[in-house]
Amino acid sequence: MIIYHNPKCRKSRAGLEYVKQRDNSVIVKEYIREGILPEEIGKLAQMLNIKPFEMVRTQEDYYRDVLKGKEISDEQWLAILSEYPRLLRRPILVNGDRAVIADPAEKADEII
C-alpha cells in the first residue's frame, strides 16, 4: 500500500497512524516535499473514480483567492494540483488498483 501523506496535516497524520496500525508495510509518499506529476494525480483520480476538481481542498487560501469561480478543465486541474500540491485532498491511500481518500481515517478500511 502507498499513502500520499502531508506530515503537517492533522488528518493526514491520523490517516497514516490508522493505516500503520493495520499494515506496517505501507509506503509513505510525502507528495508535497517529493513532488507529484500531473499524470500521477490523473491516475489517482481514475482510481478514486472522481474528477480532478473533487481532489481539491477548497478551503485553502490559494483556491479561494485565485481559483474559485474560474472555469478550469480537468487537465488544467491536474497541472494546478501538481504545481500547488497543498491543494490536494489527503491522505490518499492506494492498495493495488484501488484508492480512497482516507478522511476520516476509517475510510481506509474500504481498501485494506
N, CA, C and O atoms as a GROMACS GRO file, in nm:
protein
  448
    1MET      N    1   0.083  -0.118   0.000
    1MET     CA    2   0.000   0.000   0.000
    1MET      C    3   0.088   0.124   0.000
    1MET      O    4   0.200   0.124   0.051
    2ILE      N    5   0.035   0.229  -0.057
    2ILE     CA    6   0.102   0.359  -0.061
    2ILE      C    7   0.007   0.461  -0.001
    2ILE      O    8  -0.113   0.460  -0.031
    3ILE      N    9   0.059   0.549   0.082
    3ILE     CA   10  -0.022   0.659   0.134
    3ILE      C   11   0.042   0.790   0.091
    3ILE      O   12   0.161   0.813   0.114
    4TYR      N   13  -0.036   0.875   0.028
    4TYR     CA   14   0.006   1.010  -0.010
    4TYR      C   15  -0.020   1.097   0.112
    4TYR      O   16  -0.135   1.120   0.150
    5HIS      N   17   0.086   1.144   0.172
    5HIS     CA   18   0.082   1.198   0.308
    5HIS      C   19   0.145   1.336   0.316
    5HIS      O   20   0.246   1.364   0.251
    6ASN      N   21   0.082   1.423   0.397
    6ASN     CA   22   0.140   1.553   0.430
    6ASN      C   23   0.160   1.553   0.582
    6ASN      O   24   0.063   1.561   0.656
    7PRO      N   25   0.285   1.543   0.628
    7PRO     CA   26   0.310   1.534   0.772
    7PRO      C   27   0.265   1.656   0.852
    7PRO      O   28   0.253   1.648   0.974
    8LYS      N   29   0.241   1.768   0.786
    8LYS     CA   30   0.196   1.888   0.856
    8LYS      C   31   0.044   1.891   0.876
    8LYS      O   32  -0.009   1.979   0.944
    9CYS      N   33  -0.026   1.794   0.817
    9CYS     CA   34  -0.172   1.790   0.822
    9CYS      C   35  -0.219   1.691   0.930
    9CYS      O   36  -0.182   1.574   0.928
   10ARG      N   37  -0.300   1.739   1.022
   10ARG     CA   38  -0.351   1.656   1.130
   10ARG      C   39  -0.428   1.536   1.078
   10ARG      O   40  -0.408   1.424   1.126
   11LYS      N   41  -0.516   1.556   0.979
   11LYS     CA   42  -0.594   1.446   0.924
   11LYS      C   43  -0.506   1.345   0.852
   11LYS      O   44  -0.532   1.224   0.857
   12SER      N   45  -0.404   1.392   0.785
   12SER     CA   46  -0.313   1.302   0.715
   12SER      C   47  -0.233   1.220   0.817
   12SER      O   48  -0.212   1.101   0.797
   13ARG      N   49  -0.188   1.284   0.924
   13ARG     CA   50  -0.116   1.210   1.029
   13ARG      C   51  -0.206   1.105   1.093
   13ARG      O   52  -0.161   0.993   1.120
   14ALA      N   53  -0.332   1.139   1.116
   14ALA     CA   54  -0.426   1.043   1.174
   14ALA      C   55  -0.449   0.926   1.078
   14ALA      O   56  -0.455   0.811   1.120
   15GLY      N   57  -0.460   0.956   0.949
   15GLY     CA   58  -0.479   0.851   0.850
   15GLY      C   59  -0.359   0.758   0.843
   15GLY      O   60  -0.376   0.636   0.835
   16LEU      N   61  -0.239   0.815   0.847
   16LEU     CA   62  -0.118   0.733   0.842
   16LEU      C   63  -0.110   0.642   0.965
   16LEU      O   64  -0.080   0.524   0.953
   17GLU      N   65  -0.136   0.698   1.081
   17GLU     CA   66  -0.132   0.618   1.204
   17GLU      C   67  -0.236   0.505   1.198
   17GLU      O   68  -0.206   0.392   1.238
   18TYR      N   69  -0.354   0.535   1.151
   18TYR     CA   70  -0.460   0.435   1.140
   18TYR      C   71  -0.417   0.320   1.048
   18TYR      O   72  -0.436   0.203   1.080
   19VAL      N   73  -0.360   0.356   0.934
   19VAL     CA   74  -0.317   0.254   0.837
   19VAL      C   75  -0.201   0.172   0.893
   19VAL      O   76  -0.199   0.050   0.878
   20LYS      N   77  -0.104   0.238   0.958
   20LYS     CA   78   0.011   0.166   1.014
   20LYS      C   79  -0.031   0.065   1.121
   20LYS      O   80   0.034  -0.038   1.137
   21GLN      N   81  -0.137   0.094   1.193
   21GLN     CA   82  -0.186   0.000   1.294
   21GLN      C   83  -0.240  -0.127   1.228
   21GLN      O   84  -0.246  -0.232   1.292
   22ARG      N   85  -0.279  -0.118   1.102
   22ARG     CA   86  -0.336  -0.231   1.031
   22ARG      C   87  -0.236  -0.299   0.937
   22ARG      O   88  -0.245  -0.420   0.912
   23ASP      N   89  -0.141  -0.221   0.886
   23ASP     CA   90  -0.041  -0.275   0.793
   23ASP      C   91   0.083  -0.187   0.801
   23ASP      O   92   0.087  -0.078   0.744
   24ASN      N   93   0.183  -0.235   0.872
   24ASN     CA   94   0.303  -0.155   0.896
   24ASN      C   95   0.394  -0.146   0.773
   24ASN      O   96   0.495  -0.075   0.777
   25SER      N   97   0.360  -0.215   0.665
   25SER     CA   98   0.445  -0.212   0.546
   25SER      C   99   0.405  -0.103   0.447
   25SER      O  100   0.453  -0.102   0.334
   26VAL      N  101   0.320  -0.012   0.488
   26VAL     CA  102   0.274   0.094   0.400
   26VAL      C  103   0.392   0.183   0.358
   26VAL      O  104   0.479   0.215   0.439
   27ILE      N  105   0.392   0.221   0.231
   27ILE     CA  106   0.494   0.312   0.177
   27ILE      C  107   0.439   0.454   0.186
   27ILE      O  108   0.328   0.481   0.138
   28VAL      N  109   0.515   0.543   0.245
   28VAL     CA  110   0.472   0.681   0.263
   28VAL      C  111   0.531   0.768   0.152
   28VAL      O  112   0.652   0.772   0.133
   29LYS      N  113   0.443   0.837   0.081
   29LYS     CA  114   0.488   0.932  -0.022
   29LYS      C  115   0.452   1.072   0.027
   29LYS      O  116   0.334   1.110   0.031
   30GLU      N  117   0.553   1.148   0.064
   30GLU     CA  118   0.533   1.286   0.104
   30GLU      C  119   0.530   1.372  -0.022
   30GLU      O  120   0.630   1.432  -0.061
   31TYR      N  121   0.415   1.377  -0.085
   31TYR     CA  122   0.400   1.435  -0.218
   31TYR      C  123   0.428   1.584  -0.224
   31TYR      O  124   0.463   1.635  -0.330
   32ILE      N  125   0.415   1.654  -0.114
   32ILE     CA  126   0.444   1.799  -0.117
   32ILE      C  127   0.595   1.819  -0.125
   32ILE      O  128   0.643   1.900  -0.203
   33ARG      N  129   0.670   1.745  -0.044
   33ARG     CA  130   0.815   1.757  -0.043
   33ARG      C  131   0.877   1.692  -0.167
   33ARG      O  132   0.970   1.747  -0.226
   34GLU      N  133   0.825   1.575  -0.206
   34GLU     CA  134   0.883   1.497  -0.317
   34GLU      C  135   0.833   1.543  -0.454
   34GLU      O  136   0.900   1.520  -0.555
   35GLY      N  137   0.717   1.607  -0.458
   35GLY     CA  138   0.655   1.645  -0.584
   35GLY      C  139   0.563   1.535  -0.635
   35GLY      O  140   0.576   1.419  -0.597
   36ILE      N  141   0.472   1.574  -0.720
   36ILE     CA  142   0.378   1.480  -0.779
   36ILE      C  143   0.343   1.529  -0.919
   36ILE      O  144   0.308   1.646  -0.938
   37LEU      N  145   0.352   1.440  -1.016
   37LEU     CA  146   0.329   1.476  -1.156
   37LEU      C  147   0.180   1.479  -1.188
   37LEU      O  148   0.101   1.408  -1.126
   38PRO      N  149   0.140   1.561  -1.285
   38PRO     CA  150   0.000   1.564  -1.326
   38PRO      C  151  -0.052   1.426  -1.365
   38PRO      O  152  -0.167   1.392  -1.335
   39GLU      N  153   0.032   1.346  -1.431
   39GLU     CA  154  -0.010   1.213  -1.473
   39GLU      C  155  -0.040   1.123  -1.353
   39GLU      O  156  -0.133   1.042  -1.356
   40GLU      N  157   0.037   1.138  -1.249
   40GLU     CA  158   0.016   1.059  -1.127
   40GLU      C  159  -0.115   1.099  -1.060
   40GLU      O  160  -0.190   1.014  -1.012
   41ILE      N  161  -0.142   1.228  -1.057
   41ILE     CA  162  -0.268   1.277  -1.000
   41ILE      C  163  -0.385   1.227  -1.083
   41ILE      O  164  -0.489   1.189  -1.029
   42GLY      N  165  -0.369   1.228  -1.215
   42GLY     CA  166  -0.474   1.177  -1.304
   42GLY      C  167  -0.503   1.031  -1.279
   42GLY      O  168  -0.619   0.989  -1.278
   43LYS      N  169  -0.398   0.952  -1.259
   43LYS     CA  170  -0.417   0.810  -1.229
   43LYS      C  171  -0.489   0.792  -1.096
   43LYS      O  172  -0.577   0.706  -1.084
   44LEU      N  173  -0.452   0.873  -0.997
   44LEU     CA  174  -0.522   0.867  -0.868
   44LEU      C  175  -0.669   0.902  -0.883
   44LEU      O  176  -0.755   0.836  -0.824
   45ALA      N  177  -0.699   1.004  -0.962
   45ALA     CA  178  -0.838   1.043  -0.984
   45ALA      C  179  -0.916   0.929  -1.048
   45ALA      O  180  -1.031   0.903  -1.010
   46GLN      N  181  -0.855   0.860  -1.144
   46GLN     CA  182  -0.921   0.745  -1.206
   46GLN      C  183  -0.945   0.635  -1.104
   46GLN      O  184  -1.053   0.576  -1.101
   47MET      N  185  -0.846   0.607  -1.022
   47MET     CA  186  -0.860   0.502  -0.921
   47MET      C  187  -0.968   0.538  -0.818
   47MET      O  188  -1.040   0.451  -0.768
   48LEU      N  189  -0.979   0.668  -0.788
   48LEU     CA  190  -1.080   0.715  -0.695
   48LEU      C  191  -1.218   0.727  -0.761
   48LEU      O  192  -1.320   0.740  -0.693
   49ASN      N  193  -1.218   0.723  -0.895
   49ASN     CA  194  -1.340   0.739  -0.973
   49ASN      C  195  -1.405   0.876  -0.949
   49ASN      O  196  -1.526   0.888  -0.930
   50ILE      N  197  -1.319   0.978  -0.952
   50ILE     CA  198  -1.366   1.115  -0.934
   50ILE      C  199  -1.299   1.207  -1.035
   50ILE      O  200  -1.198   1.170  -1.096
   51LYS      N  201  -1.354   1.326  -1.052
   51LYS     CA  202  -1.294   1.429  -1.136
   51LYS      C  203  -1.180   1.496  -1.059
   51LYS      O  204  -1.184   1.501  -0.936
   52PRO      N  205  -1.080   1.548  -1.129
   52PRO     CA  206  -0.969   1.615  -1.060
   52PRO      C  207  -1.015   1.725  -0.963
   52PRO      O  208  -0.956   1.742  -0.857
   53PHE      N  209  -1.119   1.800  -1.000
   53PHE     CA  210  -1.165   1.906  -0.909
   53PHE      C  211  -1.210   1.850  -0.774
   53PHE      O  212  -1.199   1.918  -0.672
   54GLU      N  213  -1.261   1.728  -0.772
   54GLU     CA  214  -1.306   1.668  -0.647
   54GLU      C  215  -1.190   1.633  -0.554
   54GLU      O  216  -1.212   1.595  -0.439
   55MET      N  217  -1.069   1.647  -0.603
   55MET     CA  218  -0.949   1.623  -0.522
   55MET      C  219  -0.896   1.753  -0.461
   55MET      O  220  -0.796   1.751  -0.389
   56VAL      N  221  -0.962   1.865  -0.490
   56VAL     CA  222  -0.913   1.996  -0.447
   56VAL      C  223  -0.964   2.031  -0.308
   56VAL      O  224  -1.082   2.016  -0.277
   57ARG      N  225  -0.872   2.077  -0.225
   57ARG     CA  226  -0.907   2.130  -0.093
   57ARG      C  227  -0.953   2.275  -0.112
   57ARG      O  228  -0.872   2.367  -0.121
   58THR      N  229  -1.084   2.292  -0.120
   58THR     CA  230  -1.141   2.424  -0.150
   58THR      C  231  -1.130   2.522  -0.033
   58THR      O  232  -1.160   2.640  -0.049
   59GLN      N  233  -1.090   2.476   0.084
   59GLN     CA  234  -1.073   2.565   0.198
   59GLN      C  235  -0.937   2.634   0.199
   59GLN      O  236  -0.912   2.723   0.280
   60GLU      N  237  -0.848   2.594   0.108
   60GLU     CA  238  -0.715   2.655   0.100
   60GLU      C  239  -0.725   2.798   0.046
   60GLU      O  240  -0.805   2.826  -0.043
   61ASP      N  241  -0.642   2.886   0.102
   61ASP     CA  242  -0.641   3.027   0.060
   61ASP      C  243  -0.617   3.042  -0.090
   61ASP      O  244  -0.683   3.121  -0.156
   62TYR      N  245  -0.521   2.965  -0.142
   62TYR     CA  246  -0.488   2.979  -0.285
   62TYR      C  247  -0.610   2.948  -0.371
   62TYR      O  248  -0.634   3.017  -0.471
   63TYR      N  249  -0.687   2.848  -0.334
   63TYR     CA  250  -0.808   2.819  -0.411
   63TYR      C  251  -0.906   2.936  -0.400
   63TYR      O  252  -0.955   2.985  -0.501
   64ARG      N  253  -0.935   2.978  -0.278
   64ARG     CA  254  -1.034   3.085  -0.257
   64ARG      C  255  -0.993   3.216  -0.322
   64ARG      O  256  -1.076   3.287  -0.380
   65ASP      N  257  -0.863   3.250  -0.313
   65ASP     CA  258  -0.816   3.380  -0.361
   65ASP      C  259  -0.789   3.384  -0.511
   65ASP      O  260  -0.801   3.490  -0.573
   66VAL      N  261  -0.752   3.270  -0.571
   66VAL     CA  262  -0.706   3.271  -0.710
   66VAL      C  263  -0.793   3.189  -0.804
   66VAL      O  264  -0.817   3.229  -0.918
   67LEU      N  265  -0.842   3.074  -0.758
   67LEU     CA  266  -0.905   2.979  -0.849
   67LEU      C  267  -1.057   2.974  -0.844
   67LEU      O  268  -1.122   2.940  -0.944
   68LYS      N  269  -1.115   3.008  -0.732
   68LYS     CA  270  -1.260   2.995  -0.713
   68LYS      C  271  -1.336   3.073  -0.818
   68LYS      O  272  -1.307   3.190  -0.844
   69GLY      N  273  -1.433   3.006  -0.878
   69GLY     CA  274  -1.519   3.071  -0.975
   69GLY      C  275  -1.467   3.068  -1.118
   69GLY      O  276  -1.539   3.108  -1.210
   70LYS      N  277  -1.345   3.023  -1.139
   70LYS     CA  278  -1.288   3.018  -1.273
   70LYS      C  279  -1.327   2.887  -1.340
   70LYS      O  280  -1.344   2.784  -1.274
   71GLU      N  281  -1.341   2.891  -1.470
   71GLU     CA  282  -1.369   2.769  -1.547
   71GLU      C  283  -1.235   2.703  -1.580
   71GLU      O  284  -1.153   2.758  -1.654
   72ILE      N  285  -1.214   2.584  -1.523
   72ILE     CA  286  -1.086   2.515  -1.534
   72ILE      C  287  -1.112   2.372  -1.579
   72ILE      O  288  -1.197   2.303  -1.522
   73SER      N  289  -1.041   2.328  -1.681
   73SER     CA  290  -1.060   2.193  -1.735
   73SER      C  291  -0.996   2.089  -1.644
   73SER      O  292  -0.917   2.123  -1.555
   74ASP      N  293  -1.030   1.962  -1.666
   74ASP     CA  294  -0.969   1.854  -1.588
   74ASP      C  295  -0.818   1.855  -1.603
   74ASP      O  296  -0.746   1.840  -1.505
   75GLU      N  297  -0.769   1.872  -1.726
   75GLU     CA  298  -0.625   1.873  -1.750
   75GLU      C  299  -0.558   1.989  -1.677
   75GLU      O  300  -0.448   1.974  -1.624
   76GLN      N  301  -0.623   2.104  -1.675
   76GLN     CA  302  -0.568   2.219  -1.605
   76GLN      C  303  -0.564   2.194  -1.454
   76GLN      O  304  -0.468   2.233  -1.387
   77TRP      N  305  -0.668   2.128  -1.400
   77TRP     CA  306  -0.668   2.096  -1.257
   77TRP      C  307  -0.551   2.005  -1.224
   77TRP      O  308  -0.486   2.023  -1.121
   78LEU      N  309  -0.523   1.907  -1.310
   78LEU     CA  310  -0.410   1.817  -1.285
   78LEU      C  311  -0.280   1.896  -1.276
   78LEU      O  312  -0.198   1.871  -1.188
   79ALA      N  313  -0.262   1.991  -1.367
   79ALA     CA  314  -0.141   2.074  -1.367
   79ALA      C  315  -0.136   2.162  -1.242
   79ALA      O  316  -0.030   2.179  -1.181
   80ILE      N  317  -0.250   2.219  -1.206
   80ILE     CA  318  -0.256   2.305  -1.086
   80ILE      C  319  -0.223   2.226  -0.961
   80ILE      O  320  -0.146   2.271  -0.877
   81LEU      N  321  -0.283   2.106  -0.948
   81LEU     CA  322  -0.257   2.023  -0.830
   81LEU      C  323  -0.110   1.980  -0.823
   81LEU      O  324  -0.056   1.965  -0.714
   82SER      N  325  -0.048   1.960  -0.937
   82SER     CA  326   0.093   1.925  -0.940
   82SER      C  327   0.179   2.044  -0.897
   82SER      O  328   0.276   2.027  -0.823
   83GLU      N  329   0.143   2.161  -0.943
   83GLU     CA  330   0.220   2.281  -0.912
   83GLU      C  331   0.197   2.329  -0.768
   83GLU      O  332   0.288   2.381  -0.704
   84TYR      N  333   0.074   2.310  -0.718
   84TYR     CA  334   0.037   2.351  -0.582
   84TYR      C  335  -0.016   2.230  -0.506
   84TYR      O  336  -0.136   2.222  -0.480
   85PRO      N  337   0.071   2.135  -0.472
   85PRO     CA  338   0.025   2.008  -0.412
   85PRO      C  339  -0.046   2.023  -0.279
   85PRO      O  340  -0.114   1.930  -0.235
   86ARG      N  341  -0.032   2.137  -0.213
   86ARG     CA  342  -0.106   2.157  -0.088
   86ARG      C  343  -0.257   2.157  -0.112
   86ARG      O  344  -0.335   2.136  -0.019
   87LEU      N  345  -0.297   2.181  -0.236
   87LEU     CA  346  -0.440   2.181  -0.270
   87LEU      C  347  -0.499   2.041  -0.276
   87LEU      O  348  -0.621   2.026  -0.278
   88LEU      N  349  -0.415   1.939  -0.279
   88LEU     CA  350  -0.461   1.801  -0.296
   88LEU      C  351  -0.519   1.748  -0.164
   88LEU      O  352  -0.455   1.757  -0.059
   89ARG      N  353  -0.641   1.693  -0.172
   89ARG     CA  354  -0.702   1.632  -0.054
   89ARG      C  355  -0.615   1.517  -0.006
   89ARG      O  356  -0.548   1.451  -0.085
   90ARG      N  357  -0.618   1.493   0.124
   90ARG     CA  358  -0.530   1.394   0.182
   90ARG      C  359  -0.589   1.335   0.308
   90ARG      O  360  -0.683   1.390   0.367
   91PRO      N  361  -0.534   1.222   0.348
   91PRO     CA  362  -0.440   1.136   0.281
   91PRO      C  363  -0.509   1.049   0.176
   91PRO      O  364  -0.627   1.016   0.191
   92ILE      N  365  -0.437   1.014   0.073
   92ILE     CA  366  -0.489   0.922  -0.029
   92ILE      C  367  -0.416   0.791  -0.009
   92ILE      O  368  -0.293   0.786  -0.008
   93LEU      N  369  -0.493   0.685   0.007
   93LEU     CA  370  -0.438   0.552   0.028
   93LEU      C  371  -0.462   0.470  -0.098
   93LEU      O  372  -0.574   0.466  -0.150
   94VAL      N  373  -0.357   0.404  -0.146
   94VAL     CA  374  -0.365   0.320  -0.265
   94VAL      C  375  -0.329   0.177  -0.225
   94VAL      O  376  -0.228   0.153  -0.159
   95ASN      N  377  -0.413   0.085  -0.267
   95ASN     CA  378  -0.387  -0.057  -0.244
   95ASN      C  379  -0.417  -0.128  -0.376
   95ASN      O  380  -0.533  -0.147  -0.413
   96GLY      N  381  -0.311  -0.167  -0.447
   96GLY     CA  382  -0.329  -0.229  -0.579
   96GLY      C  383  -0.388  -0.129  -0.677
   96GLY      O  384  -0.329  -0.024  -0.702
   97ASP      N  385  -0.504  -0.162  -0.733
   97ASP     CA  386  -0.568  -0.072  -0.830
   97ASP      C  387  -0.685   0.004  -0.768
   97ASP      O  388  -0.768   0.061  -0.839
   98ARG      N  389  -0.690   0.006  -0.636
   98ARG     CA  390  -0.797   0.077  -0.566
   98ARG      C  391  -0.737   0.189  -0.482
   98ARG      O  392  -0.624   0.180  -0.435
   99ALA      N  393  -0.814   0.295  -0.463
   99ALA     CA  394  -0.769   0.409  -0.384
   99ALA      C  395  -0.887   0.468  -0.308
   99ALA      O  396  -1.002   0.451  -0.347
  100VAL      N  397  -0.855   0.537  -0.200
  100VAL     CA  398  -0.956   0.605  -0.120
  100VAL      C  399  -0.891   0.727  -0.056
  100VAL      O  400  -0.773   0.724  -0.020
  101ILE      N  401  -0.970   0.834  -0.043
  101ILE     CA  402  -0.926   0.949   0.036
  101ILE      C  403  -0.965   0.915   0.179
  101ILE      O  404  -1.084   0.913   0.213
  102ALA      N  405  -0.866   0.888   0.263
  102ALA     CA  406  -0.890   0.839   0.398
  102ALA      C  407  -0.919   0.952   0.496
  102ALA      O  408  -0.844   0.974   0.591
  103ASP      N  409  -1.026   1.023   0.472
  103ASP     CA  410  -1.073   1.130   0.558
  103ASP      C  411  -1.223   1.113   0.575
  103ASP      O  412  -1.300   1.148   0.486
  104PRO      N  413  -1.265   1.060   0.689
  104PRO     CA  414  -1.187   1.026   0.808
  104PRO      C  415  -1.101   0.902   0.786
  104PRO      O  416  -1.118   0.830   0.688
  105ALA      N  417  -1.011   0.878   0.879
  105ALA     CA  418  -0.913   0.770   0.867
  105ALA      C  419  -0.979   0.634   0.846
  105ALA      O  420  -0.923   0.548   0.777
  106GLU      N  421  -1.096   0.613   0.902
  106GLU     CA  422  -1.166   0.485   0.892
  106GLU      C  423  -1.204   0.449   0.748
  106GLU      O  424  -1.232   0.333   0.718
  107LYS      N  425  -1.205   0.548   0.659
  107LYS     CA  426  -1.234   0.521   0.518
  107LYS      C  427  -1.130   0.426   0.459
  107LYS      O  428  -1.157   0.360   0.359
  108ALA      N  429  -1.013   0.420   0.520
  108ALA     CA  430  -0.907   0.329   0.473
  108ALA      C  431  -0.954   0.184   0.475
  108ALA      O  432  -0.908   0.103   0.394
  109ASP      N  433  -1.045   0.150   0.566
  109ASP     CA  434  -1.095   0.013   0.576
  109ASP      C  435  -1.159  -0.035   0.446
  109ASP      O  436  -1.168  -0.156   0.423
  110GLU      N  437  -1.204   0.057   0.361
  110GLU     CA  438  -1.267   0.021   0.235
  110GLU      C  439  -1.172  -0.055   0.142
  110GLU      O  440  -1.217  -0.132   0.057
  111ILE      N  441  -1.041  -0.032   0.157
  111ILE     CA  442  -0.947  -0.097   0.064
  111ILE      C  443  -0.835  -0.176   0.131
  111ILE      O  444  -0.752  -0.236   0.063
  112ILE      N  445  -0.832  -0.176   0.263
  112ILE     CA  446  -0.727  -0.252   0.333
  112ILE      C  447  -0.760  -0.400   0.323
  112ILE      O  448  -0.686  -0.484   0.375
   0.00000   0.00000   0.00000
